């Protein structure tokens, strides 16, 4: 026998509790059953070590995937920046050659150019190459191909940046 809130409750062998007026106690509400469903056998509520371990494994896998994603994004951005600087370099080289004298645009005089400070800062081992070829037929023309090639951080050759332009000799008017 126990007294709860001023009422006498007896515990029978069958496990049914009866109040002092011998009426069976009402069955627990569904909410009451749910609250006790997550309790351990000794009545405590909380997560088991297995549940915590599984949650940590899932969280660790998600964090590793996120770190790898950030690393890939950083490499892609670096590669994009390198390609942009190389494109600017060949475009600037093409502008310089467009205003150069015709006599200076020969394969013997021009095979390479000195990279800019910006290109050297981003791609220190960049190879800047010029290929000049005479084009047949009037008017006199030269095909000028500019190329910047480099290797990435792991030593692999990256697809080079190339730009081709044609220069025509000025006509002499008589």
Long-range contacts (C-beta under 8 A, 24 or more apart in sequence): 75-153, 78-153, 79-152, 79-158, 81-122, 82-122, 82-123, 82-150, 82-158, 83-158, 83-161, 85-118, 85-119, 85-122, 85-123, 86-119, 86-123, 86-126, 86-148, 86-150, 86-160, 86-161, 87-161, 88-118, 88-119, 89-115, 89-116, 89-118, 89-119, 89-126, 89-128, 89-148, 89-161, 90-146, 90-147, 90-148, 90-161, 90-162, 90-163, 91-163, 92-116, 93-128, 93-130, 93-146, 93-163, 94-144, 94-146, 94-163, 94-165, 97-130, 97-144, 97-146, 97-165, 97-167, 98-165, 98-167, 102-167, 102-169, 102-170, 105-132, 105-142, 105-144, 105-167, 106-132, 107-131, 107-132, 107-133, 115-148, 119-148, 123-148, 123-150, 125-150, 125-151, 126-150, 135-166, 139-168, 139-169, 139-171, 140-168, 140-169, 141-166, 141-167, 141-168, 141-169, 142-166, 142-167
